[in-house]
Amino acid sequence: MIANLHPYPSHKDSGVVWLGDVPEHWDVCPLISAAKLKFIKNCPERELLSIYLNLGVVKFSEVKEKRTNPTSNDLTNYQAVDPGDFVLNNQQAWRGSVGVSKYEGIVSPAYIVLSILPSLNPDFANYLFRIKGMIDQYLICSKGVGSIQRNLYWPYLKRVQIILPPLPEQTAIVRFLDFADSRIHRSINAKLKLIKLLEEEKQAIIHQAVTRGLDPDVPLKPSGVEWLGDVPEHWILQRMKTVLIERAVKGYPDEPLLAATQSKGVIRKENYENRTVIAQKDLHLLKLVKTGDFVISLRSFQGGIEYAREQGIISPAYTVLYPINSNSHGYLAWLFKSVPFIENLKLNVTGIREGQNIDYNRLSRSKIPLPPLNEQNSIASYLNEITKNIQFNIESINKEIALLREYRTRLIADVVTGKLDVREAAARLPVEADEVDEQEDGEDNDWNGEEEGEEYPDGIAMETDDNAGEEIGV
């Protein structure tokens, strides 16, 4: 079906750089010709809505990760949204936090809400308004200082040129894209389920090794630690504060900036592509991290304590630790990434929301298992080797998923901008709608598009972590 698509028989120059040539019978017009500004308030009884990157407008009650800035108790100033309205997060639209709503509800008074006119199919608009070419226009129509919050201005946005196919053609495009998107989603979900099984297999191997050792016949004893269970008789249990020492050294502004990520550990910020952060005002305030240190970030409760492979500086809000015995770092790195240990971290959180920060004073009193040093090294070497193939398979599948997502993005853009003619293909589709599992773990679905990290004194904003629970070999 998709392989047999062809361009339209005749085109014209749209006069718009990002649109290029468009089908000759399509109209090109300013956004204000198809959508009008809307601001209705005093509807506090309506359900609160939110905007997610790659998902668009969703119900706030269905958001797993809530925003750090709490919702106001007074909802009278929140804007009413009706099904078919176009909603833009005015400070994050340039990153793609926009969407056409399927729901009746309310959104922040700072957002831009547009009522779509009858000449534009709302479902077609939802595809069109979220392609990269349109997102680039939101950036052009925004003002701001720094790389995070840029305010979108309606006087600029309303002049942005969009395309308007005939309404029946918009309907055909929506039908085709819904069908194709469901097929791609289904393939991605199947691969994600396979990754989940591989991750579970890897976690089972890790847990067995870091809590029971490598000898299946070793005698066990009760550890007295709920999350740990039984451990080998010859292992000792020590409080974390007797194994790790806090490093609170500052004043090294010339060291490279680091980021604590759950997928790659502590790495250079220049290699961290998932988040953009506000530039630090005073690098003297950042903490020194040395190779072999461990870092507790604000989201460590989601994915474990991160291991540093190189030296640099990091957020003063994070806790930096180094092992008393430097030869223990390999074993500890695997222990800190085991699921039971991560569950234990959740019992040591403080803040305005769950997991806002790890209380290290409390965590430091927690007991952890310590095999003899030679056994620690054997466990670390074993896990490095045994998980290598599993990790390779996971990374290969992730690359396949990335290619599918890239293909979907390109397909949608080509179809809604008239580069491919799908009218005949849409007419041949089956009548019954295809069921789609909407639980795909899409990119950035753990972030609601309303904030870009945590703000700290002296203007230092730190990245949020990515891919909670992932890990790599140590």
N, C-alpha and C positions, 0 to 999 in steps of 0.2 A: 504493500500500500504506500508506504513512505518512499520506497526506492524509486517508484515510477512518477514522482512529482516533477512537474516542468514549470518553467517561468510563464508568466502571462504573455499572450501573443503580442501585445503592444504596450509601450510605456511612454512616460513623459518625465521631464525633469521637474521634480517637486519644488525646486528653488530652495530647498532646505538641505544643508550639508549632511546632517546626520541621517536624513531619510534617503537621499540620493534619488534615483529613478523610482517611480511608483506606477502602478497600472494606470493606463490612460483615463479610465472612467472613474477613478477614485478622486475624491475632493481633498484638498489641503486647506486647513483653516486654523485660526488661532484657537487655543484651548477655551477661551471665553465664549466661543461660538457653540461649544458643546457642553459646557459646565458652568454653573453659576455659584458664586460664593454664598455660603449659608452659615448663619450663626443663630441657633435657637437654644436658649438655656431654660432653667427652671423645670427640669425634668428629672429630679433626683430619684424618682421611683424606677427609672430605667436601669437596665443591666449595664455594668461597666465593661467597656471594650478596650482592647489593647492592640498594638501593631507589632508583628514579628517580622524580622527579615526572612524572606523566602516563604512566608506563610500569609502575609497580609494581615487583614483585620480578623482578630479572634476574640472569643469571650475571655475576659480577664480571669474568671473563675476556673478556666481550663488551663491557665498558665502555671506550669510547674515551678519555674524559678521566678519569684516575684521581684519587682524592682526594689532597689535599695532605698530610694526616696519614697516614703509612704504616701499612699493616696490620701487626699484631703478628706476630712470628716464631713465637710460641707460640699455637697455635690451640686448645689444650685447653679453654680457658674459653669458647670460642665456642659459641653455642647451635645445637642441631640443628633443622633445618626440614624438614618433610616436605611432599609435594604436598598442597595443600588447607589448609595452615596460614596463619593471618592474621598478618602481620608488620608492626610499626609501629616506625619510627625514633622513639624516645621523645623526642628533642629537636626533631624536625622534623615530627612528625605533624601539627601544627597548620597546616603549609603543604601537606600532602597527600602526604608521604612514607610511604605505607602501601600494602599490597597483599596479595592472597592468592597464595601461591606455587604455581607449576606444577612446581617443581623440588625435588629432595632436595639439601640442602646445609647450610651453617652461616652464621650472621650474628653480628654484634657481641654480646657479652654484655650490652651496655647496652640492647639493643633489647627490645621486648615481643613475645613469640611466643605466639599463641593457637591452640589446637586447636579446630577448628570441629566442632560436634556434628552428628549425622545429620539433624537437623531443618532444617539450612541448607545449601543447594546452594552449594559453594565458588565456582562461577562467578557465581551471583547475588550472593553476598557480595562478590565482587571489584568488581562494579558498585556495590552499595549502599554499601560502606565508603569509596568514593572520591568520592561526590557531595559538593557543597559543604555541604549540611546536616549530614552526618556529620563533615566536616572541622572545621566550626564547633564541634562537640561536643569534638573533641580539644583545641581551644584552651581551651574552658571547663574541661576536665579537666587542664589543665597549670598548672604554677607556674614562675616564673622572673623574673629581673631583666633588663631590656633588651628588645630587639625581635628577637633572633636565637634564642637557645637557651632553650626552655621545656620543662621536664621533664614528661612525661605520667605520670599516676599511675593505676595499675590500680584502687586502691580507689574512685576517682571514675569511671573509665571503665566499670567493670563494671556500674554502675547506669544507664548511658545506655540509653534506650529505643530499640528498633529494631522493624522490622516483619517479620512472618513470614507470607508467603502460603503456601498449601498447596504441598507439594513439586512436584506436577505443574505447578502454575502458575509456580513459580520456574523450572522447566525451560523452559516456554514463553516466559517473559520473556527468559531467556538466549538462546534460539534466535532470537527476534525481534531483540534488541539486537545479537547477533553479526552477523546478516544486515545490519541497517541500518548498523551501524558499519563493516562492510567496504565498503559502497557509499560512505559518506562518506569513508573513508580513500582509496578509489580515486580519488575526485574531487579530494581534496586533493593526492594524489601527482601526479596529472596536472598540476595547477597548479604544484606545486613544481618539476616537471621543466621546465615552461615558464620559470619564473623562473631556473632554472639556465642555460638556453640564453640568456636575455636578459643574465644576468650575464657569461657567457662572451663574448657579443658586446661588451658594454661594456668588459670587461677587454682584449679585443683592440684596441679603439680607443684605450684609455688607454695600453697598452704601446707601440703604434706611435707615438703622439704624444710621449710623454715620453722615448723612446729613439731615435727616428728623425726627429722633427720633423714638419712639415706638408707639406714639399716632397718628393714621391715620387721626384724625380730628383736629389736632393742627393747628392753624392759621399760615400761612407762610408769610415771607417778603423777598424781594430781598436782596441777600447777597452783591451784587456788585462785587462778585468774579466770573470770567467767568467759572472756572472749577467746582464751587460749586453750582451755581444756587440758588434757593430759600431755606431758612432755617426757622425753627420755630421762631416766633416773639420774644420769650423770650430768645433765644440764643444770645450770644455775639460773635463778631468776633475779634480776637486778632492776632497781628503779632507774628510769631513763636519765635522771639527773646524775647518776653515778657512772653512766656510760657516755653521755654527751655533755659538752660544755657550751654555754651560749657565747657567741661571738658578737659583740656589740661595738665594733670598731668603725669609726667614721673618719672622714677627712681624706679620702682618696679620689678626688674628682677626675683624675686622669685615667682611672681604670675604665674598661669597657662596661657599658650598661648591660645588665642582665635581666632576663624575664624568667619567672617560675611557671613552667607549663606542665600540665599533667600528661601530655603525650610524649614530650621529649626531655623532661627534667628541666634543670636550670641551664638556659642557653643564652647566647648573646641576643640582645633585643633586636639587633639588625637582622637576625635570622628568624624573628618571630613575626609571621605575616598575618596572624589571625585578628590582631587588635591594633588600633592606632591609639596612641596615648599622648596626653599633653606633655610638652617639653618640661623637664625639671628646671626649676628656677635656681636651685642651689645644690650642686652635686656633692658639696661637702657634707650634706645631711644624709646621704645614702650610706647604707651599711656595706662593709667589705665582706665579700664571699671568696673563700679560697677553694681550690680544687679539692674535692673530697668532702666538702661541707654539705650539710643538709639545710633546706630552707622550708619553713612553714609559712605558706602564703594564706591569704584570706579565704581561699577555697580549698585548702588542704583537706578539709573534712569530706570533700567529694572524691578525692582521688589519691590521698596519701601524701607523705612528706617527700619533697623533691630533692634529687641528688644533683650536685654541681660537678660538672666535668671540666670547668675552667674557672679562672679567677675573674672577678669583676665587682661591680657595686649594684645594689638592689634596694628596693623600697625600705625606708626606715620603719614602716608598719609591719614588716615581715620579721620572723624570728630566724636567726642564723645559728646553726649548731655545728660542732665538729666533734668526732668521736675521740675519746681519750686514747684509745688504741687505734691508730690510723689503719691498721690491717683489718679492722672490723667493718670498714665501710661497704665492702661488697655484700656481705651477709645482711647488714642493716638496710641497705638499699632495697633488697628483695623483701625483707620483713615489712618495711614501711609501705610496700605496695601490695601486701596481701589483704584480701577482703576483710578478714576478721579484724586486722589492725585498723583498717579504715573505718570500720563500724565503731571501733573503740574511740576513734577521733571525734565522732559525732557526739560523744558523751562529754566532750571537753570544749564546748563552744560557748561563746558569749556574744552579746550584741543585740541590736534591735530586731534582727531576724535570725532564724536558724542558720548557723554556720557563718555568721558575720566575722568571727575571729576565733582562733584556737587559744584557750587559756593555757599558756605553757606552764605557768606555776602549778596548775592542777595536773596537766598532762605529765609533767616531769616526775610526778609521784607514781605514775603508772609503772607496773612491772613488765619487763620484756624478757624473753628467753635468750640465754647466751650459751651456745655450745662452746666446747674448747676451741681455741683459735684455729687449729689445723682443720677441725671439722667445719668451722665457719667458711674457711677458704674452699673446702671441698664442696660445700653446699652452693656457694656462689658460682664456682666453676661449672658445677653440674647444671644449675639453672640457666647460666649463660648459654650452654651448649644445647640443652634439651628443648629450650623454648625458641631456639634460633629458627627452626623450620616452621614452627607455628607462627611466629612473628612474620616470617617471609610470606607465608600464605595470606595472613591478614593484610599485609601491605599490598600484595598483588591484587587482592579483592578490592581494597580501597581504591587502587588505581583504576580498576574497572568501573567502580561506582563514580569516580571523578569524571571519567570519560563519558559515561551515560548522562551525568548531570550537565556536562559541557555540551553534549549533543542536544539535550532537551532545550537548553538555553538558546542555542543557535537556531534550532528548528522553530521555536516560538517567535524569535525575532524575525526570521526570514518570512514566516507566514503572515504575521500581523503587519509587516511593512511591505507586503506585496511582492516579495522576491520569488515566492513559490505560489502556484495556483492550486488550491486544494478543493475547488468546487466539485469536481467530478469524484474525487476520493471521498469527500464528505457524503455525497449522494449515495455511494455504495456501502456505507457503513451499516451495520445491523441496527435495527430499530431499538432494541433493548439497551438500556444504559449499562455500561460496564462498572461493576463494583470496584471501588478502590479502597485499599487500606490506608487511611490517612495518618497512620502512626509512623510514617517514614521519618527516620532521624536525619532530617535535612540539615544543611550547613547552617550554623548560627541559630538553631532553633532553641538554644538554651539562653538566648538573650532577646529581650523584648523590644529592642530598638529605641529605648527611651533613655539609656545611659551607656556610657562607654568606659566603665572602670570605676574605681573608688577614688574619691578625692581626699587628700590629706593636707595637713598644714604645709605652708610655703608653696602651695600650688603644685604639689607632686601628685600626679594621677597615675595609678598603677593598673596594669592589665588584668582583666579577668581571665581565668584559666580556660583551657580548651579541652574538649573530649574527656570529661571526667571519667576516671577509672581506667583509662588507657595506660599502658606502660611499655617500656622497651627494655631490652636486655641490659644488664649491668656489667 
